[in-house]
Amino acid sequence: MRGGAGFFIALRYLLGRAHEGGRYLRGAATGIALSLVPIIVTLIVADGMILGITDRYLELGTGHVQVYNFRNPAQIDSIAPLIGELEGIRGVWAEQHGLGVLVGKQGKTGGTIRAIEPAFWEDPGSKAYLVTVAGEATIGSDQDVLLGEALARSLKVGVGDTIRIMTIRLSSEGRTIPRMTPFTVRGIISSGYRELDALWCIIGYEAGNRILSPDLSSSYLMVKLQDPYRQADAMASFLRSLLGSEYSVYTWKELQQSQYRSYESTRQLLLFIMALIVLVAAVNVSSATSMLVIERQRDIGVLKSAGASPRATSGIFLWGSFLTGLTGAVIGIGAGLFLGSNINGIIHGLEGILGFFSRIFHKEAVKILDPGYYLETIPIIIDWTAVILIGVFTILSSILASWIPAHRAGKLRPLEILRKY
């Protein structure tokens, strides 16, 4: 019997009537499809979350590369023109980073003071991820300040209000001297990820030089590249050789290494758990193949009497497991891609439905994704390589799981089978 005949017999079993054994294979395919839907949705959501958060950190937080001069930090901005002329550089800005206490109308709290050149906020990458909640996202003078949304809410201040920033300076004798400086709130901003901007207090670079102590703050150049994911390591290596040992250069991967490793570990763990579900579904293919062998013993006896070899007989059921895994993979991956691509609309719809019932009991609006820990809108990222590997893994698992019952079918003796019927 030719291999093509085995394929068509297996296809008939899958698509045939329930009493012909098709119910077992179709049931197993349904189980595989249902197991693949959550793994594909998880893959899309996890990749979207990781990329969305990473892009916000790169464009609004750390930049792509940071350059330090620990020996003479006050002169760090002198090399900005040199770096800015290099090929592949999108922009270079000086920043001073420190801590302070902010005092508002009805409260006070600690904050991260970022003194950065105003041109940074005109960069396309900064504009793409910066949301202006109120006012303007620009620094017009040394007395202007931009506050993160959560920080402004904590201080109970709005656009046009005056806040005071207390910073510490060291005297020549080494004593700490507090300094209070008034600023006017020019705008309230958000990155869409509260963990990034919750403590942001942004002032002009010159104002930072005035109120932040060089001994208690860090000064560096924030560099942005055309392609931070591919160029960061090569550009950092080139800058180290160009600037010499006096300067230290760090990529975004080094600056946030633990955080990004945590994201990737979480993603891998989720996919591993979902893969176990696929393996459980593959076991159902083995059970379905075993039941199919039992019900189609008469067919096996007839085929072997007609000269079918044990290998060809086993091949029929291996083809059946292949078609079962393929059918389940196509349906499950297709459904998962559809749901994953529309995950934002689905989440917002569920929030609306749950919020309707919540308001009946006078409760707060329901948020499925807390913006304090997640992005309010998930970028849709489809890793086609991972999707294809998941499909191949599913099909191979189905074939391997059904190998034992298929091998047993090939060893059945036709005389013993025909005696039963």
VOVEXNU-141378 format. One line per field, with one value per residue (C-alpha): residue in three letters; y, z negated, x; residue number from 1. Coordinates in steps of 0.25 Angstrom, whole numbers, plus 5000, padded with zeros to 4 digits. Each point is the difference from the previous one (the first is absolute). Example, Ala and Ser with C-alpha at 12.3 -4.5 7.8 and 13.67 -1.06 7.14 Angstrom:
! VOVEXNU-141378
resn: ALA | SER
v: 4982 | 5014
w: 4969 | 5002
u: 5049 | 5006
resi: 1 | 2
! end
This chain:
! VOVEXNU-141378
resn: MET | ARG | GLY | GLY | ALA | GLY | PHE | PHE | ILE | ALA | LEU | ARG | TYR | LEU | LEU | GLY | ARG | ALA | HIS | GLU | GLY | GLY | ARG | TYR | LEU | ARG | GLY | ALA | ALA | THR | GLY | ILE | ALA | LEU | SER | LEU | VAL | PRO | ILE | ILE | VAL | THR | LEU | ILE | VAL | ALA | ASP | GLY | MET | ILE | LEU | GLY | ILE | THR | ASP | ARG | TYR | LEU | GLU | LEU | GLY | THR | GLY | HIS | VAL | GLN | VAL | TYR | ASN | PHE | ARG | ASN | PRO | ALA | GLN | ILE | ASP | SER | ILE | ALA | PRO | LEU | ILE | GLY | GLU | LEU | GLU | GLY | ILE | ARG | GLY | VAL | TRP | ALA | GLU | GLN | HIS | GLY | LEU | GLY | VAL | LEU | VAL | GLY | LYS | GLN | GLY | LYS | THR | GLY | GLY | THR | ILE | ARG | ALA | ILE | GLU | PRO | ALA | PHE | TRP | GLU | ASP | PRO | GLY | SER | LYS | ALA | TYR | LEU | VAL | THR | VAL | ALA | GLY | GLU | ALA | THR | ILE | GLY | SER | ASP | GLN | ASP | VAL | LEU | LEU | GLY | GLU | ALA | LEU | ALA | ARG | SER | LEU | LYS | VAL | GLY | VAL | GLY | ASP | THR | ILE | ARG | ILE | MET | THR | ILE | ARG | LEU | SER | SER | GLU | GLY | ARG | THR | ILE | PRO | ARG | MET | THR | PRO | PHE | THR | VAL | ARG | GLY | ILE | ILE | SER | SER | GLY | TYR | ARG | GLU | LEU | ASP | ALA | LEU | TRP | CYS | ILE | ILE | GLY | TYR | GLU | ALA | GLY | ASN | ARG | ILE | LEU | SER | PRO | ASP | LEU | SER | SER | SER | TYR | LEU | MET | VAL | LYS | LEU | GLN | ASP | PRO | TYR | ARG | GLN | ALA | ASP | ALA | MET | ALA | SER | PHE | LEU | ARG | SER | LEU | LEU | GLY | SER | GLU | TYR | SER | VAL | TYR | THR | TRP | LYS | GLU | LEU | GLN | GLN | SER | GLN | TYR | ARG | SER | TYR | GLU | SER | THR | ARG | GLN | LEU | LEU | LEU | PHE | ILE | MET | ALA | LEU | ILE | VAL | LEU | VAL | ALA | ALA | VAL | ASN | VAL | SER | SER | ALA | THR | SER | MET | LEU | VAL | ILE | GLU | ARG | GLN | ARG | ASP | ILE | GLY | VAL | LEU | LYS | SER | ALA | GLY | ALA | SER | PRO | ARG | ALA | THR | SER | GLY | ILE | PHE | LEU | TRP | GLY | SER | PHE | LEU | THR | GLY | LEU | THR | GLY | ALA | VAL | ILE | GLY | ILE | GLY | ALA | GLY | LEU | PHE | LEU | GLY | SER | ASN | ILE | ASN | GLY | ILE | ILE | HIS | GLY | LEU | GLU | GLY | ILE | LEU | GLY | PHE | PHE | SER | ARG | ILE | PHE | HIS | LYS | GLU | ALA | VAL | LYS | ILE | LEU | ASP | PRO | GLY | TYR | TYR | LEU | GLU | THR | ILE | PRO | ILE | ILE | ILE | ASP | TRP | THR | ALA | VAL | ILE | LEU | ILE | GLY | VAL | PHE | THR | ILE | LEU | SER | SER | ILE | LEU | ALA | SER | TRP | ILE | PRO | ALA | HIS | ARG | ALA | GLY | LYS | LEU | ARG | PRO | LEU | GLU | ILE | LEU | ARG | LYS | TYR
v: 5000 | 5014 | 5011 | 5009 | 4990 | 5000 | 5015 | 4999 | 4989 | 5009 | 5012 | 4992 | 4996 | 5014 | 5006 | 4987 | 4997 | 4999 | 4985 | 4998 | 5006 | 5014 | 5005 | 4996 | 5007 | 5013 | 5000 | 4999 | 5011 | 5009 | 4998 | 5004 | 5012 | 5005 | 4998 | 5008 | 5012 | 5005 | 4997 | 5009 | 5011 | 4999 | 5001 | 5013 | 5007 | 4997 | 5004 | 5013 | 5003 | 4998 | 5008 | 5011 | 5002 | 4998 | 5011 | 5009 | 4998 | 5002 | 5013 | 5007 | 4994 | 4995 | 5003 | 4990 | 5003 | 5008 | 5006 | 5004 | 5008 | 4996 | 5008 | 5013 | 4999 | 5015 | 4999 | 4989 | 5008 | 5005 | 4988 | 5000 | 5007 | 4989 | 4988 | 5007 | 5000 | 4985 | 4992 | 4992 | 5011 | 5005 | 5010 | 5003 | 5008 | 5003 | 4996 | 5001 | 4991 | 5001 | 4999 | 5010 | 5003 | 5007 | 5009 | 5003 | 5006 | 4989 | 4990 | 4997 | 4988 | 4995 | 5001 | 4997 | 5013 | 4999 | 5012 | 4999 | 5008 | 5005 | 4995 | 4985 | 5002 | 5003 | 4987 | 4991 | 4989 | 5008 | 5006 | 4986 | 4995 | 5013 | 5003 | 5014 | 4999 | 5015 | 5013 | 4998 | 4990 | 5011 | 5007 | 5015 | 5006 | 4996 | 5002 | 4989 | 4986 | 4988 | 4990 | 4985 | 4998 | 4992 | 5010 | 5012 | 4992 | 4997 | 5015 | 5004 | 5011 | 5003 | 5009 | 5014 | 4996 | 5003 | 4989 | 5000 | 4990 | 4998 | 4995 | 4998 | 5006 | 4997 | 5011 | 5001 | 4994 | 4988 | 5005 | 4998 | 5013 | 4999 | 5009 | 5004 | 5004 | 5004 | 4995 | 5002 | 4987 | 5001 | 4987 | 4986 | 4989 | 4985 | 4989 | 4990 | 4992 | 5005 | 4993 | 5008 | 5014 | 4999 | 5008 | 5009 | 5014 | 5006 | 5014 | 5007 | 4996 | 5014 | 4999 | 4987 | 5005 | 5011 | 4991 | 4987 | 4997 | 4993 | 4991 | 4995 | 4999 | 4993 | 5007 | 4993 | 5001 | 4993 | 4995 | 4995 | 4991 | 4997 | 4985 | 4998 | 4985 | 4997 | 5012 | 5002 | 4990 | 5004 | 5015 | 4999 | 4992 | 5011 | 5011 | 4994 | 4999 | 5014 | 5007 | 4993 | 4994 | 5013 | 4998 | 4988 | 4995 | 4992 | 4994 | 4999 | 4985 | 5003 | 5011 | 4992 | 4986 | 4994 | 5005 | 4995 | 4987 | 4999 | 5003 | 4989 | 4990 | 5003 | 4998 | 4987 | 4995 | 5003 | 4993 | 4988 | 4999 | 5001 | 4990 | 4990 | 5002 | 4996 | 4988 | 4996 | 5002 | 4991 | 4989 | 5001 | 4997 | 4987 | 4996 | 5003 | 4992 | 4988 | 5001 | 5001 | 4988 | 4992 | 5005 | 4998 | 4986 | 4994 | 5010 | 4996 | 4986 | 5002 | 5009 | 4990 | 4988 | 5008 | 5001 | 5013 | 5000 | 5003 | 5013 | 5004 | 4997 | 5008 | 5011 | 5001 | 5004 | 5009 | 5007 | 5001 | 5006 | 5010 | 5005 | 5001 | 5008 | 5009 | 5002 | 5004 | 5009 | 5007 | 5003 | 5003 | 5009 | 5007 | 5003 | 5004 | 5010 | 5006 | 5001 | 5005 | 5011 | 5005 | 4999 | 5015 | 5000 | 4987 | 5006 | 5013 | 4993 | 4991 | 5012 | 5007 | 4988 | 4998 | 5015 | 5000 | 4989 | 5007 | 5013 | 4993 | 4997 | 5014 | 4995 | 5006 | 4997 | 4987 | 5000 | 4987 | 5005 | 5009 | 5012 | 5000 | 4987 | 4998 | 5008 | 5006 | 4996 | 4988 | 5001 | 4988 | 4992 | 4987 | 4992 | 4991 | 4992 | 4996 | 4998 | 4990 | 4993 | 4998 | 4994 | 4991 | 4996 | 4997 | 4991 | 4992 | 4998 | 4994 | 4991 | 4995 | 4998 | 4991 | 4992 | 4989 | 4997 | 5001 | 4991 | 4990 | 5001 | 4996 | 4987 | 4995 | 4986 | 5000 | 4986 | 5003 | 5013 | 4993 | 4989 | 5010 | 5005
w: 5000 | 5004 | 4990 | 5007 | 4998 | 4985 | 5000 | 5006 | 4991 | 4988 | 5006 | 5001 | 4986 | 4996 | 5008 | 5000 | 4992 | 4985 | 5000 | 5009 | 4989 | 5005 | 4987 | 4993 | 5009 | 5001 | 4985 | 4998 | 5011 | 4992 | 4987 | 5007 | 5006 | 4986 | 4994 | 5011 | 4999 | 4986 | 5004 | 5012 | 4993 | 4988 | 5011 | 5006 | 4987 | 4994 | 5012 | 5001 | 4985 | 5000 | 5013 | 4996 | 4986 | 5006 | 5010 | 4990 | 4991 | 5012 | 5006 | 4987 | 4989 | 5002 | 5015 | 5009 | 4995 | 4988 | 4999 | 4987 | 4996 | 4985 | 4998 | 5005 | 5002 | 5001 | 5014 | 5005 | 5010 | 5007 | 5008 | 5005 | 5013 | 5003 | 4998 | 5007 | 5013 | 5000 | 5010 | 4994 | 4989 | 4999 | 4989 | 4988 | 4987 | 4987 | 4987 | 4985 | 4991 | 4986 | 4988 | 4993 | 4991 | 5007 | 4992 | 5006 | 4995 | 4992 | 4999 | 5002 | 5005 | 5006 | 5014 | 5011 | 5006 | 5014 | 5006 | 5015 | 5012 | 5005 | 5014 | 4995 | 5000 | 5014 | 5005 | 5008 | 4990 | 4988 | 5007 | 5004 | 4985 | 4992 | 4997 | 4996 | 4989 | 4997 | 5005 | 5009 | 5000 | 5002 | 4991 | 5003 | 4990 | 4988 | 4991 | 5007 | 4995 | 5006 | 4991 | 5002 | 4999 | 4987 | 4993 | 5004 | 4994 | 4987 | 4999 | 5003 | 5010 | 5014 | 5012 | 4995 | 4986 | 4993 | 4993 | 4992 | 5002 | 4989 | 5003 | 4992 | 5003 | 4993 | 4994 | 5001 | 4986 | 5004 | 4993 | 5007 | 5004 | 5004 | 5011 | 5003 | 5015 | 5005 | 5014 | 5008 | 5005 | 5015 | 5003 | 4995 | 5008 | 5001 | 5008 | 4999 | 4990 | 4986 | 4994 | 5010 | 4997 | 4987 | 4993 | 5012 | 4997 | 5012 | 5001 | 5010 | 5000 | 4996 | 4988 | 4996 | 5000 | 4991 | 4989 | 5001 | 4993 | 5009 | 4989 | 4997 | 5015 | 5013 | 5013 | 5013 | 5015 | 5005 | 5014 | 5009 | 5012 | 5013 | 4996 | 4985 | 5001 | 5010 | 4999 | 4985 | 4997 | 5013 | 4997 | 4985 | 5004 | 5011 | 4990 | 4989 | 5010 | 5005 | 4987 | 4992 | 4986 | 4994 | 5004 | 4997 | 5010 | 4996 | 5009 | 4997 | 4998 | 4989 | 4993 | 4998 | 5001 | 4988 | 5004 | 5015 | 4995 | 4991 | 5011 | 5009 | 4989 | 4997 | 5015 | 5001 | 4987 | 5006 | 5013 | 4993 | 4992 | 5012 | 5007 | 4989 | 5004 | 5014 | 4996 | 4992 | 5013 | 5008 | 4990 | 5004 | 5015 | 4994 | 4994 | 5012 | 5009 | 4990 | 5001 | 5015 | 5001 | 4992 | 5008 | 5014 | 4997 | 5012 | 5009 | 4995 | 5002 | 5015 | 5003 | 4995 | 5007 | 5013 | 4997 | 4992 | 4992 | 4985 | 5003 | 5010 | 4990 | 4989 | 5010 | 5002 | 4985 | 5000 | 5011 | 4992 | 4988 | 5010 | 5006 | 4986 | 4995 | 5012 | 5000 | 4985 | 5002 | 5012 | 4993 | 4986 | 5006 | 5009 | 4988 | 4991 | 5010 | 5002 | 4985 | 4998 | 5011 | 4994 | 4985 | 4997 | 5005 | 4993 | 4987 | 5001 | 5003 | 4988 | 4991 | 5005 | 4997 | 4987 | 4997 | 5003 | 4989 | 4991 | 5000 | 4997 | 4986 | 4999 | 5002 | 5008 | 5014 | 5004 | 5005 | 5005 | 5003 | 4989 | 5006 | 4988 | 5005 | 5014 | 5013 | 5002 | 5015 | 5004 | 5012 | 5010 | 5003 | 5007 | 5000 | 5012 | 4997 | 4987 | 5005 | 5011 | 4990 | 4991 | 5011 | 5004 | 4985 | 4999 | 5013 | 4996 | 4986 | 5006 | 5009 | 4988 | 4991 | 5009 | 5005 | 4990 | 5003 | 5015 | 4998 | 4993 | 5012 | 5010 | 4991 | 5000 | 5007 | 5011 | 4997 | 4985 | 5005 | 5010 | 4991 | 4991 | 5011
u: 5000 | 5006 | 5002 | 4990 | 4989 | 5003 | 4998 | 4987 | 4995 | 5004 | 4993 | 4987 | 5001 | 5002 | 4988 | 4992 | 4987 | 5001 | 4998 | 5012 | 5009 | 5000 | 4994 | 5013 | 5010 | 4991 | 4998 | 5015 | 5002 | 4990 | 5008 | 5013 | 4993 | 4995 | 5014 | 5006 | 4991 | 5005 | 5015 | 4999 | 4993 | 5010 | 5011 | 4994 | 4997 | 5013 | 5008 | 4992 | 5001 | 5015 | 5002 | 4991 | 5006 | 5014 | 4998 | 4995 | 5012 | 5009 | 4993 | 4996 | 5009 | 5014 | 5002 | 5008 | 5014 | 5005 | 5014 | 5006 | 5012 | 5002 | 5013 | 4994 | 4985 | 4998 | 5007 | 4991 | 4992 | 5013 | 5001 | 4985 | 5003 | 5011 | 4990 | 4989 | 5007 | 5002 | 4993 | 4988 | 4998 | 4986 | 5003 | 5008 | 4995 | 5007 | 4992 | 5003 | 4992 | 4998 | 4990 | 4992 | 4988 | 4988 | 4990 | 4987 | 4987 | 4995 | 5012 | 5014 | 5007 | 5014 | 5002 | 5010 | 5006 | 5003 | 5007 | 5001 | 5002 | 4986 | 5003 | 4999 | 4985 | 5000 | 5006 | 4990 | 5003 | 4996 | 4988 | 4995 | 4999 | 4998 | 4985 | 4997 | 4989 | 4999 | 5007 | 5013 | 5011 | 5011 | 5009 | 4999 | 5009 | 5009 | 4988 | 4991 | 4998 | 4993 | 4994 | 4996 | 4985 | 5001 | 5010 | 4990 | 4989 | 5007 | 5004 | 4986 | 5005 | 4996 | 5005 | 5004 | 5002 | 5013 | 5008 | 5013 | 5011 | 5010 | 5013 | 5013 | 5014 | 5013 | 5008 | 5015 | 5000 | 4992 | 4987 | 4987 | 4992 | 4986 | 4995 | 4985 | 4998 | 4986 | 4995 | 4987 | 4993 | 5001 | 4994 | 4995 | 5005 | 5000 | 5007 | 4988 | 5008 | 4999 | 5012 | 5009 | 4994 | 4994 | 5011 | 5004 | 5003 | 5006 | 5007 | 5010 | 5014 | 5005 | 4991 | 5005 | 5014 | 4996 | 4992 | 5006 | 5014 | 5010 | 5004 | 4985 | 4996 | 5005 | 5002 | 5001 | 4997 | 4987 | 5003 | 4989 | 5003 | 4992 | 4999 | 5002 | 4998 | 5011 | 5009 | 5002 | 5011 | 5008 | 4998 | 5004 | 5013 | 5003 | 4998 | 5009 | 5011 | 4998 | 4998 | 5011 | 5001 | 4995 | 4986 | 4991 | 4989 | 4988 | 4989 | 4986 | 5002 | 5010 | 4992 | 4988 | 5005 | 4993 | 4987 | 5000 | 5005 | 4988 | 4991 | 5006 | 5000 | 4985 | 4997 | 5008 | 4993 | 4986 | 5003 | 5006 | 4987 | 4992 | 5008 | 4997 | 4985 | 5004 | 5006 | 4988 | 4992 | 5010 | 4997 | 4986 | 5004 | 5007 | 4987 | 4992 | 5009 | 4999 | 4985 | 5000 | 5009 | 4990 | 4988 | 5007 | 5006 | 4991 | 5007 | 5013 | 4998 | 4995 | 5012 | 5010 | 4993 | 5001 | 5015 | 5002 | 5013 | 5001 | 5007 | 4989 | 4989 | 5007 | 5002 | 4985 | 4998 | 5013 | 4994 | 4987 | 5007 | 5008 | 4987 | 4994 | 5011 | 5000 | 4985 | 5001 | 5012 | 4994 | 4987 | 5006 | 5011 | 4990 | 4990 | 5012 | 5005 | 4986 | 4998 | 5014 | 4999 | 4987 | 5004 | 4999 | 4986 | 4996 | 5006 | 4993 | 4987 | 5002 | 5003 | 4987 | 4991 | 5007 | 4999 | 4985 | 4997 | 5010 | 4993 | 4987 | 5006 | 5007 | 5014 | 5011 | 5003 | 5006 | 5014 | 5005 | 5014 | 5004 | 5008 | 5009 | 5006 | 4996 | 4999 | 4986 | 5001 | 5007 | 5009 | 4996 | 5013 | 5000 | 5012 | 4998 | 5012 | 4995 | 4986 | 5006 | 5008 | 4988 | 4992 | 5012 | 5001 | 4985 | 5000 | 5013 | 4994 | 4988 | 5007 | 5010 | 4988 | 4993 | 5012 | 4998 | 4985 | 5004 | 5011 | 4991 | 4990 | 5011 | 5003 | 4986 | 4998 | 4990 | 4995 | 4997 | 4992 | 4992 | 4996 | 4993 | 4992
resi: 1 | 2 | 3 | 4 | 5 | 6 | 7 | 8 | 9 | 10 | 11 | 12 | 13 | 14 | 15 | 16 | 17 | 18 | 19 | 20 | 21 | 22 | 23 | 24 | 25 | 26 | 27 | 28 | 29 | 30 | 31 | 32 | 33 | 34 | 35 | 36 | 37 | 38 | 39 | 40 | 41 | 42 | 43 | 44 | 45 | 46 | 47 | 48 | 49 | 50 | 51 | 52 | 53 | 54 | 55 | 56 | 57 | 58 | 59 | 60 | 61 | 62 | 63 | 64 | 65 | 66 | 67 | 68 | 69 | 70 | 71 | 72 | 73 | 74 | 75 | 76 | 77 | 78 | 79 | 80 | 81 | 82 | 83 | 84 | 85 | 86 | 87 | 88 | 89 | 90 | 91 | 92 | 93 | 94 | 95 | 96 | 97 | 98 | 99 | 100 | 101 | 102 | 103 | 104 | 105 | 106 | 107 | 108 | 109 | 110 | 111 | 112 | 113 | 114 | 115 | 116 | 117 | 118 | 119 | 120 | 121 | 122 | 123 | 124 | 125 | 126 | 127 | 128 | 129 | 130 | 131 | 132 | 133 | 134 | 135 | 136 | 137 | 138 | 139 | 140 | 141 | 142 | 143 | 144 | 145 | 146 | 147 | 148 | 149 | 150 | 151 | 152 | 153 | 154 | 155 | 156 | 157 | 158 | 159 | 160 | 161 | 162 | 163 | 164 | 165 | 166 | 167 | 168 | 169 | 170 | 171 | 172 | 173 | 174 | 175 | 176 | 177 | 178 | 179 | 180 | 181 | 182 | 183 | 184 | 185 | 186 | 187 | 188 | 189 | 190 | 191 | 192 | 193 | 194 | 195 | 196 | 197 | 198 | 199 | 200 | 201 | 202 | 203 | 204 | 205 | 206 | 207 | 208 | 209 | 210 | 211 | 212 | 213 | 214 | 215 | 216 | 217 | 218 | 219 | 220 | 221 | 222 | 223 | 224 | 225 | 226 | 227 | 228 | 229 | 230 | 231 | 232 | 233 | 234 | 235 | 236 | 237 | 238 | 239 | 240 | 241 | 242 | 243 | 244 | 245 | 246 | 247 | 248 | 249 | 250 | 251 | 252 | 253 | 254 | 255 | 256 | 257 | 258 | 259 | 260 | 261 | 262 | 263 | 264 | 265 | 266 | 267 | 268 | 269 | 270 | 271 | 272 | 273 | 274 | 275 | 276 | 277 | 278 | 279 | 280 | 281 | 282 | 283 | 284 | 285 | 286 | 287 | 288 | 289 | 290 | 291 | 292 | 293 | 294 | 295 | 296 | 297 | 298 | 299 | 300 | 301 | 302 | 303 | 304 | 305 | 306 | 307 | 308 | 309 | 310 | 311 | 312 | 313 | 314 | 315 | 316 | 317 | 318 | 319 | 320 | 321 | 322 | 323 | 324 | 325 | 326 | 327 | 328 | 329 | 330 | 331 | 332 | 333 | 334 | 335 | 336 | 337 | 338 | 339 | 340 | 341 | 342 | 343 | 344 | 345 | 346 | 347 | 348 | 349 | 350 | 351 | 352 | 353 | 354 | 355 | 356 | 357 | 358 | 359 | 360 | 361 | 362 | 363 | 364 | 365 | 366 | 367 | 368 | 369 | 370 | 371 | 372 | 373 | 374 | 375 | 376 | 377 | 378 | 379 | 380 | 381 | 382 | 383 | 384 | 385 | 386 | 387 | 388 | 389 | 390 | 391 | 392 | 393 | 394 | 395 | 396 | 397 | 398 | 399 | 400 | 401 | 402 | 403 | 404 | 405 | 406 | 407 | 408 | 409 | 410 | 411 | 412 | 413 | 414 | 415 | 416 | 417 | 418 | 419 | 420 | 421
! end
